[in-house]
């Protein structure tokens, strides 16, 4: 069971990690969560975003350049 909890923890990203990956401010990430565009869970006082949710967000907001 300890391994499973460790695996789950690795799948949750902090707001700071999301902001760093997207090169935006933490406030921008909080706004995305508040507006319902990026799903998150609250653990105590902190928000966490699943790695799966983050990748789905990026995929759904991808811009495809047209020639």
C-alpha positions in Angstrom: 0.0 0.0 0.0 2.9 2.4 0.7 4.0 2.1 -2.9 0.6 3.0 -4.1 0.5 6.2 -2.0 3.9 7.1 -3.3 2.8 6.6 -6.9 -0.3 8.7 -6.3 1.8 11.5 -4.8 4.0 11.5 -7.9 1.0 12.0 -10.1 -0.1 15.2 -8.3 1.6 18.4 -9.3 1.7 21.6 -7.3 0.6 25.0 -8.5 4.2 26.0 -8.6 5.2 23.1 -10.7 2.4 23.8 -13.2 3.3 27.5 -13.4 6.9 26.6 -14.0 6.1 24.1 -16.7 3.8 26.6 -18.5 6.1 29.6 -17.8 3.3 31.6 -16.3 2.7 33.0 -12.8 1.2 31.0 -10.0 -1.7 33.5 -10.1 -2.5 32.5 -13.6 -2.7 28.8 -12.6 -5.0 29.8 -9.6 -7.2 31.6 -12.1 -7.4 28.6 -14.4 -8.4 26.5 -11.5 -10.9 29.1 -10.2 -12.5 29.4 -13.6 -12.9 25.6 -13.9 -10.5 25.4 -16.9 -8.0 23.3 -14.9 -9.2 20.7 -12.5 -7.6 20.5 -9.1 -8.1 18.8 -5.7 -7.6 20.5 -2.3 -5.4 18.7 0.1 -5.5 20.6 3.4 -4.7 24.2 2.4 -3.0 23.2 -0.8 -4.2 22.6 -4.4 -2.9 19.8 -6.5 -3.5 19.0 -10.1 -3.2 15.4 -11.4 -0.6 14.9 -14.1 -3.4 13.5 -16.3 -5.5 16.6 -15.8 -2.6 18.8 -16.7 -1.8 17.0 -19.9 -5.5 17.0 -20.9 -5.6 20.8 -20.3 -2.5 21.3 -22.5 -3.9 19.0 -25.2 -7.3 20.8 -25.2 -5.7 24.2 -25.5 -3.1 23.4 -28.1 -3.0 25.8 -31.1 -2.2 24.3 -34.4 -0.5 26.6 -36.8 -1.9 26.8 -40.3 0.3 27.6 -43.3 
